[in-house]
Amino acid sequence: MLTGCRGECAITEDGFEAAVQRVADAGDDARRAIDRAVGALREGCAAHNAGRSMADVVDQLVAAGGREIRLSAADAFREYERAIATMRAGVVRTLVDEDGLSLTDVAKRMKISRQAAARLYQPGQDRQERKPG
């Protein structure tokens, strides 16, 4: 499970599975939303190929909720990206906090820049309070 903060935490063993499931669920939602958008466009294409004017096709797409369908697909894809980002941040924090890797080692292991690893690793209040000093 993600421990102690808002999606920017280390991932415990059972939490990794939950994070992967959130990514999978968001991916499924995005796929369904994109399928709806592509399906509507294909219907419009078929109508155009059958001789309907582009103006009629656009009117048909808009009347069928084209804008909402498009925005829904975009929102679903953003949620998928957010789930991945949250999971990656948790993985980075786990690699640093629990496995003892440096951000440089994490970056090499994940094939990302050190700056990206640093952005993903955002220490929570609890970590800062535990630091000796």
Secondary structure by P-SEA (a helix, b strand, c coil): ccccccccbbbcaaaaaaaaaaaaaaaaaaaaaaaaaaaaaaaaaaaaaacccaaaaaaaaaaaaaaaaaaaaaaaaaaaaaaaaaaaaaaaaaacccccccaaaaaaaacccaaaaaaaccccaaaaaaccc
